[in-house]
Amino acid sequence: MIQFNVDDSYRNSADVQQALIKIQTALDKRERTLIGLTGGPGSGKSTLADHLMSHFSDQPNAQIVCLSMDGFHLSKAQLQALPNAEEAFARRGAPWTFDSAAFVERVEKIKQSYQKENVLWPSFDHSLGDPIEGDLTINKDANVVLVEGLYLLHQQDGWQASKDLFDEHWFLDIPLDIAIERLAQRHMKAWGFSHEQAMDRIHQSDGLNAKLVASYQHQADWLLKV
């Protein structure tokens, strides 16, 4: 996956600094805080989460975990078993191509397990194109859990319960045209597409998802700009 460069202007972004302050405040509490980081495809959610995580990596007592909802993609076998399998593969990444029920159940477990038990979380193997169940562990003592993904605020397709599970929702507010161009560059590098081929693919799937995600940014507690 192509990620944008974290240059000085990014590190010194006022909103990024505010995000660090918010996380530090949550770390100082004797309870678990769940933060949802939403944004469209290509907005830089993973890059931002990695940056926030790395900031606290030098603090040995900082109990923070950053997770992605990508591990809840339906597997290729599950997609193939759907009655509309061809459409499901073409639209993979749309809200209905995830196991939203499993996501909600796992976040509920994280919410309830502070200082009681560790919780396993799935990752996503991009080389295989499938999730890996139980690949990550959320330590029972982690008191800040940040989850990044497209559909944490989505109110259909089984995602309805997601919103209320989080203590805060942040929305990474990136202009749509910038996000789309990042996606095009990503596709060109990953699959050897021309720019035209990449844009055709985006208009068939990722572009639709991006517009959908942008439609509910008003539900977030904070619009974060970088």
SERO-4910 file (N, C-alpha, C, O; in steps of 0.05 Angstrom, whole numbers):
BEGIN
 pado doro    nc1    nc2    nc3   cac1   cac2   cac3    cc1    cc2    cc3    oc1    oc2    oc3
  Met    A     17    -24      0      0      0      0     17     25      0     36     27     16
  Ile    A     12     44    -17     27     69    -18     16     87      5     -8     90      8
  Gln    A     34     98     19     27    117     40     40    143     35     63    145     25
  Phe    A     27    165     42     38    191     37     61    196     57     61    185     79
  Asn    A     80    213     49    103    219     65     95    235     90     79    254     88
  Val    A    105    227    113    100    242    137    122    262    140    142    257    154
  Asp    A    119    285    128    140    306    128    136    324    152    118    320    169
  Asp    A    152    345    154    151    363    177    124    376    180    113    380    202
  Ser    A    112    383    157     86    397    158     64    378    169     46    388    183
  Tyr    A     67    352    164     48    333    175     52    329    205     33    330    220
  Arg    A     77    325    212     83    321    241     76    346    257     69    344    281
  Asn    A     77    369    245     71    394    259     43    403    255     35    426    263
  Ser    A     26    387    242     -2    394    239    -15    399    265    -12    384    284
  Ala    A    -30    421    267    -43    428    293    -63    406    301    -65    399    325
  Asp    A    -77    394    281    -96    374    288    -83    348    296    -93    333    314
  Val    A    -60    341    284    -45    317    293    -35    321    321    -36    303    338
  Gln    A    -25    345    327    -16    351    355    -40    349    374    -36    339    397
  Gln    A    -63    358    366    -87    356    383    -94    327    387   -103    319    409
  Ala    A    -92    311    366    -98    282    369    -79    269    389    -88    253    405
  Leu    A    -54    276    389    -35    266    409    -42    274    437    -40    258    456
  Ile    A    -51    299    440    -60    308    466    -84    293    476    -86    285    499
  Lys    A   -103    288    458   -127    274    465   -121    245    474   -132    235    493
  Ile    A   -102    233    459    -94    205    466    -80    205    493    -85    188    510
  Gln    A    -62    224    498    -48    225    523    -68    229    546    -65    217    568
  Thr    A    -88    246    542   -108    250    563   -123    224    569   -129    218    592
  Ala    A   -129    209    548   -143    183    551   -125    163    565   -134    147    582
  Leu    A    -99    163    559    -80    145    572    -78    150    602    -72    132    617
  Asp    A    -82    175    610    -80    182    638   -105    173    654   -105    175    679
  Lys    A   -125    163    641   -149    154    654   -147    125    663   -132    110    651
  Arg    A   -161    118    684   -161     90    694   -186     76    682   -201     63    697
  Glu    A   -188     77    656   -210     64    642   -201     61    613   -182     73    604
  Arg    A   -216     45    598   -210     41    570   -225     61    553   -250     65    556
  Thr    A   -211     74    534   -224     93    515   -222     81    487   -200     74    478
  Leu    A   -244     79    474   -245     69    446   -249     93    427   -268    108    430
  Ile    A   -230     96    409   -231    118    389   -235    106    362   -219     89    354
  Gly    A   -254    116    347   -259    107    320   -247    128    301   -254    152    303
  Leu    A   -230    120    283   -219    138    263   -230    130    235   -222    109    224
  Thr    A   -247    147    225   -260    141    199   -250    160    178   -241    183    184
  Gly    A   -251    151    154   -243    168    131   -246    151    106   -248    126    108
  Gly    A   -248    163     83   -252    149     58   -227    134     49   -206    138     60
  Pro    A   -230    117     28   -206    104     17   -186    125      8   -193    144     -6
  Gly    A   -161    121     15   -140    139      6   -137    164     24   -120    181     17
  Ser    A   -152    166     45   -150    189     62   -125    189     80   -117    210     90
  Gly    A   -113    166     85    -89    164    101    -94    155    129    -79    162    148
  Lys    A   -115    140    133   -122    131    161   -100    114    173    -92    118    196
  Ser    A    -90     94    157    -69     76    167    -44     92    173    -30     86    193
  Thr    A    -37    111    156    -13    127    160    -15    143    185      4    145    201
  Leu    A    -38    155    189    -42    171    213    -41    154    238    -28    161    258
  Ala    A    -54    131    237    -54    113    260    -26    104    267    -18    102    290
  Asp    A    -10     97    246     18     89    251     34    111    263     50    107    281
  His    A     29    136    254     43    159    265     36    163    295     54    168    311
  Leu    A     11    162    301      2    165    329     14    143    346     23    149    368
  Met    A     13    119    336     24     96    351     54    100    356     64     95    378
  Ser    A     69    108    335     98    111    338    105    132    358    126    131    371
  His    A     89    153    360     94    174    379     96    164    408    112    173    424
  Phe    A     79    144    414     78    134    441     95    109    445     97     98    467
  Ser    A    109    100    424    124     75    426    148     78    444    158     58    455
  Asp    A    158    103    448    181    107    466    172    110    495    189    112    513
  Gln    A    146    109    500    136    110    527    129     82    536    109     71    528
  Pro    A    146     69    552    142     41    559    116     35    573    106     12    571
  Asn    A    104     54    585     79     49    600     54     58    585     32     57    595
  Ala    A     58     67    560     35     76    544     20     52    532     30     38    515
  Gln    A     -3     47    543    -19     24    535    -39     32    513    -63     36    518
  Ile    A    -29     34    488    -45     42    466    -43     20    444    -21     10    438
  Val    A    -66     15    431    -67     -5    409    -81      8    386   -103     20    390
  Cys    A    -70      6    362    -83     16    338    -91     -8    320    -73    -24    314
  Leu    A   -115     -9    312   -126    -32    297   -139    -22    271   -147      1    269
  Ser    A   -142    -40    252   -157    -35    227   -180    -54    225   -179    -77    234
  Met    A   -202    -44    213   -225    -61    209   -222    -79    184   -239    -95    178
  Asp    A   -198    -77    170   -194    -93    146   -196   -123    151   -203   -138    132
  Gly    A   -189   -132    175   -190   -160    181   -218   -172    180   -222   -196    182
  Phe    A   -238   -155    178   -266   -164    177   -277   -165    148   -301   -168    144
  His    A   -259   -161    128   -267   -167    101   -278   -196    100   -267   -214    113
  Leu    A   -299   -201     85   -307   -228     79   -284   -241     63   -273   -229     45
  Ser    A   -278   -266     69   -257   -280     55   -266   -285     26   -290   -283     20
  Lys    A   -247   -292      9   -254   -298    -19   -273   -322    -20   -291   -323    -37
  Ala    A   -269   -341     -3   -288   -364     -2   -316   -355      6   -335   -365     -6
  Gln    A   -318   -337     25   -344   -327     33   -358   -311     11   -382   -314      6
  Leu    A   -342   -295     -3   -352   -280    -25   -362   -298    -48   -383   -294    -60
  Gln    A   -346   -319    -53   -353   -338    -74   -379   -352    -68   -394   -360    -86
  Ala    A   -385   -356    -43   -410   -370    -35   -435   -353    -36   -457   -363    -33
  Leu    A   -432   -327    -40   -454   -309    -42   -469   -313    -68   -457   -320    -88
  Pro    A   -495   -309    -68   -510   -312    -93   -502   -292   -115   -506   -297   -138
  Asn    A   -492   -269   -106   -482   -248   -125   -452   -246   -124   -441   -225   -121
  Ala    A   -439   -269   -126   -410   -271   -122   -394   -252   -141   -375   -239   -132
  Glu    A   -402   -251   -166   -388   -235   -185   -389   -205   -177   -369   -191   -178
  Glu    A   -412   -196   -169   -415   -169   -160   -399   -164   -134   -387   -143   -131
  Ala    A   -400   -184   -116   -386   -181    -90   -356   -178    -95   -343   -161    -81
  Phe    A   -344   -193   -113   -316   -190   -119   -310   -163   -132   -290   -150   -125
  Ala    A   -327   -154   -150   -324   -128   -163   -326   -105   -144   -313    -84   -147
  Arg    A   -343   -109   -123   -348    -87   -104   -335    -92    -77   -342    -80    -57
  Arg    A   -315   -110    -76   -302   -116    -51   -291    -90    -39   -277    -75    -52
  Gly    A   -298    -86    -14   -292    -61      0   -317    -44      5   -316    -26     21
  Ala    A   -339    -51     -7   -365    -39     -1   -374    -49     27   -365    -70     36
  Pro    A   -391    -34     40   -399    -41     68   -410    -69     71   -407    -82     91
  Trp    A   -424    -79     50   -437   -106     52   -417   -128     46   -425   -152     48
  Thr    A   -392   -122     40   -372   -143     35   -354   -148     59   -333   -160     57
  Phe    A   -363   -137     82   -349   -142    108   -368   -158    126   -392   -159    122
  Asp    A   -356   -171    146   -371   -184    166   -376   -164    189   -363   -164    209
  Ser    A   -397   -148    184   -403   -126    203   -411   -137    231   -405   -125    251
  Ala    A   -425   -160    231   -434   -171    256   -410   -180    273   -410   -176    297
  Ala    A   -391   -192    260   -367   -201    275   -351   -177    285   -340   -177    307
  Phe    A   -350   -155    269   -336   -131    278   -349   -119    303   -336   -113    322
  Val    A   -375   -117    302   -390   -105    325   -386   -123    349   -381   -113    371
  Glu    A   -388   -149    346   -384   -167    368   -356   -165    380   -353   -165    405
  Arg    A   -336   -162    363   -308   -160    374   -303   -134    388   -290   -133    408
  Val    A   -314   -112    377   -310    -86    390   -325    -86    417   -314    -75    436
  Glu    A   -348    -98    418   -362   -100    444   -345   -115    464   -344   -108    488
  Lys    A   -332   -136    455   -315   -152    473   -292   -136    483   -284   -137    506
  Ile    A   -280   -120    465   -258   -102    473   -268    -82    494   -254    -77    514
  Lys    A   -291    -72    489   -302    -52    508   -306    -63    536   -304    -49    556
  Gln    A   -313    -89    537   -320   -102    563   -296   -116    576   -299   -125    599
  Ser    A   -273   -118    563   -252   -136    573   -229   -121    587   -209   -134    594
  Tyr    A   -231    -95    591   -209    -80    603   -202    -92    630   -219    -95    648
  Gln    A   -177    -99    633   -165   -111    657   -178   -138    665   -175   -147    687
  Lys    A   -191   -150    645   -203   -177    650   -191   -198    633   -183   -220    644
  Glu    A   -188   -193    607   -177   -214    590   -167   -201    564   -176   -179    556
  Asn    A   -147   -214    552   -138   -205    525   -158   -212    504   -174   -231    508
  Val    A   -159   -197    482   -177   -202    461   -162   -205    435   -143   -189    429
  Leu    A   -168   -225    419   -156   -229    393   -170   -213    371   -194   -208    373
  Trp    A   -155   -204    351   -165   -187    330   -154   -197    303   -130   -205    302
  Pro    A   -169   -198    282   -159   -207    256   -143   -186    241   -149   -162    243
  Ser    A   -123   -195    226   -109   -177    208   -118   -184    179   -134   -201    175
  Phe    A   -106   -170    160   -113   -176    132    -87   -179    117    -70   -161    116
  Asp    A    -83   -202    104    -59   -207     88    -64   -198     59    -79   -211     44
  His    A    -52   -176     52    -57   -165     25    -45   -183      3    -55   -183    -19
  Ser    A    -24   -198     10    -13   -216    -11    -31   -239    -17    -32   -249    -40
  Leu    A    -46   -248      3    -65   -270     -1    -93   -259     -8   -109   -273    -20
  Gly    A    -99   -234      0   -125   -223     -4   -146   -234     15   -170   -234      8
  Asp    A   -137   -242     38   -156   -254     58   -149   -246     86   -126   -240     92
  Pro    A   -169   -245    104   -163   -240    132   -149   -263    146   -151   -286    137
  Ile    A   -136   -257    168   -123   -277    185   -134   -274    213   -128   -255    227
  Glu    A   -151   -293    220   -165   -291    246   -145   -294    269   -126   -310    268
  Gly    A   -149   -278    290   -133   -280    315   -104   -273    312    -88   -282    328
  Asp    A    -97   -257    292    -69   -251    287    -58   -230    306    -34   -229    310
  Leu    A    -75   -213    317    -67   -192    335    -80   -195    362   -101   -206    365
  Thr    A    -65   -185    383    -75   -187    410    -78   -160    423    -59   -144    423
  Ile    A   -101   -154    434   -106   -130    449   -102   -137    479   -118   -151    490
  Asn    A    -81   -127    490    -74   -133    518    -96   -122    536   -107   -101    532
  Lys    A   -102   -137    557   -124   -130    575   -119   -103    589   -138    -90    598
  Asp    A    -93    -95    590    -87    -70    604    -86    -46    585    -82    -23    594
  Ala    A    -90    -50    559    -90    -27    540   -114    -10    546   -137    -18    544
  Asn    A   -108     15    553   -131     33    560   -138     53    538   -157     69    541
  Val    A   -123     52    515   -132     67    492   -131     48    468   -110     36    461
  Val    A   -154     44    455   -156     28    431   -167     45    409   -190     54    410
  Leu    A   -151     49    388   -159     64    365   -164     45    342   -147     29    335
  Val    A   -188     47    330   -196     29    308   -200     47    284   -216     66    285
  Glu    A   -186     41    262   -190     57    237   -204     41    216   -200     17    213
  Gly    A   -222     54    201   -237     40    181   -257     58    167   -262     81    175
  Leu    A   -269     47    146   -287     63    129   -315     66    142   -327     88    140
  Tyr    A   -325     45    155   -354     44    160   -362     45    189   -383     35    197
  Leu    A   -345     56    206   -351     57    235   -375     74    240   -388     71    261
  Leu    A   -382     92    222   -406    110    225   -429    102    207   -449    115    206
  His    A   -425     81    192   -445     72    173   -470     62    187   -467     49    208
  Gln    A   -493     68    177   -518     61    190   -535     41    175   -560     41    178
  Gln    A   -522     25    159   -536      4    144   -518    -21    143   -496    -20    154
  Asp    A   -528    -42    131   -512    -66    125   -500    -79    151   -479    -91    150
  Gly    A   -514    -76    173   -505    -88    198   -486    -72    214   -476    -81    235
  Trp    A   -479    -48    205   -460    -31    219   -473    -13    239   -459      2    253
  Gln    A   -499    -14    242   -514      6    257   -504      8    286   -504     30    297
  Ala    A   -497    -14    298   -489    -14    327   -461     -4    331   -453      1    354
  Ser    A   -445     -1    310   -417      6    312   -414     33    325   -397     37    343
  Lys    A   -429     53    316   -425     80    325   -425     84    355   -407     97    366
  Asp    A   -443     71    368   -446     76    397   -426     60    414   -425     64    438
  Leu    A   -410     43    402   -390     28    417   -366     45    423   -350     38    441
  Phe    A   -362     67    409   -338     83    412   -343    107    429   -365    118    430
  Asp    A   -322    115    444   -324    139    461   -321    164    445   -333    185    452
  Glu    A   -305    163    424   -301    186    406   -299    176    378   -289    155    372
  His    A   -310    192    359   -306    187    331   -291    210    318   -300    233    319
  Trp    A   -269    204    306   -253    224    291   -257    218    261   -257    194    253
  Phe    A   -259    239    245   -262    235    216   -238    249    203   -235    273    206
  Leu    A   -223    234    188   -200    245    174   -210    259    149   -216    246    129
  Asp    A   -210    285    150   -223    302    129   -203    310    108   -189    330    111
  Ile    A   -201    294     87   -183    299     65   -200    305     40   -219    290     35
  Pro    A   -193    325     24   -208    330     -1   -210    305    -18   -191    291    -22
  Leu    A   -234    301    -29   -239    276    -44   -221    273    -67   -212    250    -73
  Asp    A   -214    294    -81   -197    292   -105   -169    283    -97   -156    268   -112
  Ile    A   -159    291    -74   -133    283    -65   -133    253    -58   -115    238    -65
  Ala    A   -154    244    -44   -157    216    -37   -159    199    -62   -146    177    -63
  Ile    A   -174    208    -81   -177    192   -106   -151    189   -121   -144    168   -131
  Glu    A   -135    211   -122   -109    210   -135    -90    191   -120    -74    177   -133
  Arg    A    -91    191    -94    -75    172    -79    -82    144    -86    -65    126    -89
  Leu    A   -108    139    -88   -117    112    -96   -107    104   -123    -98     82   -128
  Ala    A   -108    123   -142    -98    118   -169    -69    111   -169    -61     91   -182
  Gln    A    -53    126   -154    -24    120   -152    -19     93   -139     -1     78   -147
  Arg    A    -36     86   -120    -34     60   -106    -39     37   -126    -24     18   -127
  His    A    -60     40   -142    -67     19   -161    -46     17   -183    -40     -5   -192
  Met    A    -35     39   -191    -15     39   -212     10     24   -203     23     10   -218
  Lys    A     17     28   -178     41     15   -167     36    -15   -162     52    -32   -168
  Ala    A     12    -21   -151      6    -48   -143      2    -67   -167     10    -90   -167
  Trp    A    -12    -57   -187    -21    -74   -209    -10    -66   -237    -17    -78   -257
  Gly    A      7    -45   -237     18    -37   -263     -2    -24   -281      2    -24   -306
  Phe    A    -23    -12   -270    -43      1   -286    -33     27   -297    -15     39   -286
  Ser    A    -44     35   -320    -41     63   -328    -59     80   -310    -76     70   -296
  His    A    -55    106   -312    -72    124   -295   -101    121   -303   -119    122   -286
  Glu    A   -106    118   -330   -134    115   -339   -146     89   -329   -170     89   -320
  Gln    A   -131     68   -329   -142     42   -319   -147     44   -289   -168     34   -280
  Ala    A   -129     57   -275   -133     60   -246   -159     76   -240   -174     69   -222
  Met    A   -163     98   -255   -187    114   -250   -212     99   -257   -233    102   -244
  Asp    A   -211     82   -278   -234     66   -285   -242     47   -262   -265     44   -255
  Arg    A   -222     35   -251   -227     17   -228   -238     32   -204   -257     22   -191
  Ile    A   -227     55   -199   -236     71   -176   -265     79   -180   -281     78   -161
  His    A   -273     87   -204   -301     96   -209   -320     72   -205   -344     77   -200
  Gln    A   -311     48   -209   -328     24   -206   -332     15   -177   -352      2   -171
  Ser    A   -313     23   -159   -315     13   -132   -306     33   -111   -323     45    -97
  Asp    A   -280     39   -109   -270     56    -88   -282     84    -88   -287     95    -67
  Gly    A   -286     94   -112   -298    121   -114   -326    122   -102   -334    141    -89
  Leu    A   -342    100   -106   -368     99    -95   -367     97    -64   -383    110    -50
  Asn    A   -348     81    -54   -344     79    -25   -336    105    -13   -345    113      8
  Ala    A   -318    120    -27   -308    145    -17   -331    166    -14   -333    180      6
  Lys    A   -349    167    -34   -371    185    -32   -390    177    -10   -401    195      3
  Leu    A   -394    151     -6   -411    142     15   -400    150     43   -415    161     60
  Val    A   -374    145     47   -362    152     72   -363    182     77   -369    191    100
  Ala    A   -358    198     57   -359    227     60   -387    237     68   -389    258     81
  Ser    A   -407    222     61   -435    231     67   -442    230     96   -461    243    104
  Tyr    A   -426    216    113   -433    216    141   -411    227    159   -409    220    182
  Gln    A   -394    244    148   -373    256    164   -385    274    186   -373    279    206
  His    A   -410    284    180   -423    302    200   -429    287    226   -435    300    246
  Gln    A   -429    261    226   -435    245    250   -411    243    269   -414    236    292
  Ala    A   -388    251    259   -364    248    275   -363    270    297   -375    291    295
  Asp    A   -348    265    318   -344    284    340   -324    306    332   -324    328    342
  Trp    A   -306    298    314   -284    316    307   -275    311    278   -270    288    271
  Leu    A   -273    332    262   -262    330    235   -233    338    237   -225    360    243
  Leu    A   -216    318    232   -187    321    235   -175    326    208   -178    310    189
  Lys    A   -160    348    205   -148    355    180   -117    353    182   -106    361    202
  Val    A   -104    342    162    -75    341    161    -66    349    133    -42    350    128
***
